[in-house]
Amino acid sequence: MKQSKKKIAIIYTGGTIGMERSENGYTPSPNSLQQTLEGISDLRHPDMPEWSLLEFSPLLDSSNMAVHEWNKIGQAVANLYELYDGFVILHGTDTMAYSASALSFMLDGLAKPVIFTGSQIPLCELRSDGRDNIINSLIIAGSGRAREVCVYFNGVLLRGNRSTKQSSDHLLAFESPNYPHLAEAGIDLQYRDEALRQPGDAALNFLPFSEVPIGVIKVFPGIQFELFESIMTDKLKGVVLETFGAGNIPSYGGNLLPIIQKAYNSGTIVTVCSQCMQGTVSLGAYATSKALHDIGAVNGKDMTTEAALTKLYYLFSLGLPKEEIKEKMAQNLRGELTE
């Protein structure tokens, strides 16, 4: 008996992959991607899964993605969840890691592949990397092996909430510096089964994010912390602090701690991540990070900034009390950190 083909929903949000040339440079071209995809003969190959295209309106440059758009993508997956075996989300590269991280948290109980992909060169161009990215993303989604939110780009499959954009002009635009590739595309698609998440038996539960005031502060040599004091009010619910190395901060003048103390007193949850691509935060390992530990900052361990930020949105959207949010920020919820 012939096995029925898997059905994959392609959700097109915008981005370089579907752009076309104009007098003002590359620009999104509404209602043209369907015809472009139908012109790719490999997408009609008998071994390819069946696919349908859902196009957002308006199409967005990924720089314009925010909480509202993350919710829109998540809602689309939730609405179509029972109708399709997997999902391929076409997205601009600049904020793809943020969107993939966000969906990994808002789609609780996910047990089907959700593969983010895009391109550095539009499909309308001869050398576009988009063809390979779409073809392999559809195959991966159809295989059902990676039943989590992922990013596929230039031959590698990454966990979505472990991914970060590493290059604006190389075809290998993404990497997961603190977690192995989930799969690599060579002559065959080779999966690392031990790296894949194993979903449980719970049904999908989509939780849209609330518009919570959250910020990111990147520490740099000579930073004038007093410039940030005005934002440390009770309106700021969470902040991701990108520190040096393993969680280190400048200690000159004693300026930082009063600001962090003010944030703490205002109820702001401070999560410490590292500016380093690889490695983990270890608060208290050095004297320059012990103060953050003592004042109640959350150890972000090896989370990316993208994961830490969207995880804060998720936990606040659950309506949890502050202390529980702090506890869960340091726990592994979706494979986003190493405990």
TIPA-138494 format. One record per residue (C-alpha): residue in one letter; x, y, z. Coordinates in steps of 0.02 Angstrom, whole numbers, plus 50000, padded with zeros to 5 digits. Last residue first. Layout:
# residues N
resn,u,v,w
A,X,Y,Z
...
END
This chain:
# residues 339
resn,u,v,w
E,51100,51139,51670
T,51139,51172,51488
L,51026,51303,51411
E,50891,51324,51278
G,50834,51143,51274
R,50653,51195,51294
L,50633,51224,51483
N,50810,51212,51553
Q,50809,51303,51719
A,50895,51467,51766
M,50751,51574,51700
K,50633,51454,51789
E,50695,51503,51962
K,50690,51689,51923
I,50514,51674,51854
E,50463,51582,52012
E,50533,51722,52120
K,50440,51854,52020
P,50268,51775,52026
L,50206,51691,51867
G,50084,51774,51748
L,50122,51653,51606
S,50160,51803,51496
F,50301,51849,51616
L,50377,51677,51586
Y,50364,51690,51397
Y,50430,51867,51381
L,50577,51821,51493
K,50610,51668,51384
T,50609,51782,51231
L,50750,51888,51302
A,50853,51742,51368
A,50839,51646,51204
E,50893,51793,51095
T,51032,51837,51218
T,51098,51662,51194
M,51090,51547,51343
D,51251,51469,51408
K,51225,51507,51593
G,51094,51644,51613
N,51136,51659,51798
V,50995,51763,51871
A,51043,51920,51968
G,51010,51918,52155
I,51127,52051,52226
D,51255,51925,52283
H,51271,51847,52112
L,51294,52015,52027
A,51424,52062,52158
K,51517,51899,52128
S,51545,51943,51944
T,51698,52056,51958
A,51767,51949,52100
Y,51778,51803,51981
A,51691,51634,51988
G,51545,51719,52075
L,51426,51707,51928
S,51477,51573,51805
V,51412,51621,51634
T,51445,51492,51499
G,51555,51462,51350
Q,51549,51506,51166
M,51495,51661,51071
C,51561,51774,51209
Q,51450,51923,51255
S,51393,51824,51406
C,51221,51821,51483
V,51160,51886,51652
T,50974,51895,51686
V,50911,52042,51790
I,50730,52027,51847
T,50659,52199,51885
G,50563,52206,52049
S,50599,52389,52084
N,50720,52340,52223
Y,50814,52229,52100
A,50825,52368,51972
K,50886,52489,52104
Q,51014,52362,52162
I,51071,52344,51982
I,51090,52533,51972
P,51176,52542,52142
L,51288,52399,52086
L,51349,52478,51927
N,51424,52640,51988
G,51550,52576,52116
G,51681,52692,52045
Y,51763,52555,51944
S,51689,52381,51957
P,51676,52337,51774
I,51569,52181,51745
N,51607,51996,51731
G,51482,51860,51689
A,51593,51721,51622
G,51671,51829,51488
F,51610,52009,51482
T,51428,52046,51518
E,51268,52056,51416
L,51136,52104,51545
V,50962,52046,51497
V,50832,52154,51581
G,50661,52115,51651
K,50502,52198,51712
L,50547,52379,51677
K,50396,52478,51740
D,50461,52466,51919
T,50598,52585,51868
M,50775,52558,51804
I,50753,52660,51644
S,50820,52820,51722
E,50976,52734,51787
F,51037,52687,51614
L,51147,52841,51588
E,51216,52814,51763
F,51301,52658,51699
Q,51429,52754,51600
I,51515,52614,51504
G,51703,52638,51493
P,51735,52465,51424
F,51571,52389,51365
V,51421,52308,51448
K,51274,52271,51334
I,51106,52314,51409
V,50949,52225,51347
G,50773,52277,51395
I,50602,52209,51439
P,50437,52303,51455
V,50305,52165,51431
E,50190,52162,51279
S,50112,51994,51320
F,50165,51838,51227
P,50040,51719,51148
L,50033,51547,51231
F,49996,51403,51114
N,49967,51236,51199
L,50000,51083,51092
A,49941,50923,51173
A,50050,50836,51301
D,50127,50667,51258
G,50308,50718,51275
P,50427,50783,51143
Q,50600,50708,51125
R,50725,50845,51090
L,50861,50806,50964
A,51045,50804,51014
E,51056,50615,51040
D,50979,50587,50869
R,51117,50681,50781
Y,51043,50679,50606
Q,51136,50652,50443
L,51044,50709,50288
D,51134,50617,50150
I,51261,50673,50020
G,51291,50814,50142
A,51157,50901,50244
E,51197,50913,50428
A,51081,50878,50573
L,51046,50936,50751
H,51206,51038,50754
P,51287,51028,50926
Y,51252,51157,51062
N,51350,51303,51134
P,51395,51399,50976
S,51233,51368,50881
E,51275,51446,50713
F,51188,51549,50580
A,51233,51641,50419
L,51324,51502,50327
L,51297,51591,50161
H,51420,51725,50213
D,51371,51910,50203
S,51282,51958,50364
S,51369,51830,50473
Q,51347,51751,50644
K,51159,51751,50671
T,51120,51657,50830
S,51045,51486,50862
R,51019,51395,51026
N,50834,51437,51037
G,50804,51372,50862
R,50899,51210,50879
L,51009,51205,50726
L,51002,51113,50560
V,51154,51137,50449
G,51176,51133,50260
N,51166,51317,50219
F,51030,51365,50342
Y,50900,51270,50440
V,50836,51346,50603
C,50736,51236,50719
V,50580,51232,50826
E,50550,51053,50885
R,50505,50883,50816
A,50666,50853,50722
R,50639,50680,50646
G,50470,50711,50564
S,50540,50673,50392
G,50425,50799,50309
A,50497,50946,50405
I,50673,50892,50358
I,50625,50870,50174
L,50538,51039,50173
S,50688,51122,50254
N,50803,51038,50129
I,50709,51106,49980
I,50684,51280,50055
N,50867,51303,50103
D,50931,51233,49939
R,50823,51352,49838
G,50858,51501,49952
D,51045,51500,49924
S,51015,51609,49773
R,51152,51607,49643
L,51045,51654,49493
E,50942,51787,49582
C,50752,51788,49597
L,50763,51675,49749
P,50841,51818,49845
I,51020,51800,49911
Q,51055,51782,50098
S,50914,51660,50117
G,50771,51604,50225
T,50738,51464,50348
F,50639,51424,50505
I,50588,51243,50528
V,50441,51193,50639
P,50443,51004,50654
K,50300,50922,50749
A,50279,50876,50933
L,50255,51048,51012
G,50192,51032,51191
D,50217,51217,51228
L,50222,51324,51071
M,50257,51493,51155
F,50432,51443,51211
S,50506,51374,51050
L,50409,51507,50955
A,50507,51646,51040
S,50675,51564,51008
A,50636,51544,50823
S,50579,51726,50815
Y,50737,51789,50901
A,50852,51680,50794
M,50765,51743,50637
T,50796,51925,50683
D,50916,51976,50545
T,50885,51826,50433
G,50716,51868,50360
H,50586,51731,50377
L,50514,51585,50280
I,50433,51469,50406
V,50426,51285,50360
F,50296,51184,50455
G,50261,51002,50489
D,50134,50862,50478
Y,49990,50976,50432
L,49804,50992,50467
E,49809,50971,50658
Y,49932,51113,50681
L,49855,51237,50559
N,49782,51356,50689
A,49929,51330,50809
V,50057,51364,50673
A,49966,51523,50621
Q,49950,51577,50803
G,50138,51559,50827
I,50173,51665,50674
K,50051,51800,50730
N,50117,51796,50908
W,50294,51822,50846
E,50229,51966,50739
H,50147,52054,50887
V,50302,52027,50995
A,50419,52108,50869
M,50477,52086,50689
N,50519,52249,50599
S,50702,52203,50570
S,50633,52045,50489
D,50580,52145,50337
L,50395,52114,50335
L,50263,52053,50213
P,50098,52140,50247
S,50008,52027,50234
F,50070,51854,50276
E,50080,51719,50144
L,50019,51541,50176
L,50092,51418,50051
S,50044,51235,50036
W,50161,51087,50026
E,50157,50904,49981
P,50314,50812,50033
M,50455,50790,49908
D,50499,50617,49846
P,50397,50634,49687
H,50493,50792,49637
R,50379,50944,49618
L,50486,51053,49733
D,50637,51002,49629
S,50561,51091,49478
I,50571,51263,49557
G,50446,51364,49452
E,50304,51323,49572
L,50405,51411,49706
T,50418,51571,49605
Q,50232,51566,49563
Q,50186,51550,49746
L,50313,51684,49793
S,50230,51821,49689
N,50081,51872,49797
P,50172,52016,49883
S,50346,52067,49823
P,50458,52116,49967
T,50594,52241,49915
Y,50770,52230,49847
G,50840,52398,49792
N,50748,52564,49773
E,50715,52550,49587
S,50655,52373,49617
R,50729,52199,49623
E,50630,52058,49701
M,50614,51992,49878
G,50554,51818,49922
I,50711,51753,50009
T,50762,51922,50077
G,50629,51930,50212
G,50441,51911,50222
T,50325,51809,50333
Y,50298,51660,50218
I,50222,51512,50308
I,50252,51350,50213
A,50133,51215,50275
I,50194,51037,50253
K,50089,50884,50212
K,50172,50713,50220
K,50137,50601,50073
S,50024,50452,50089
Q,50108,50281,50097
K,50073,50169,49949
M,50000,50000,50000
END
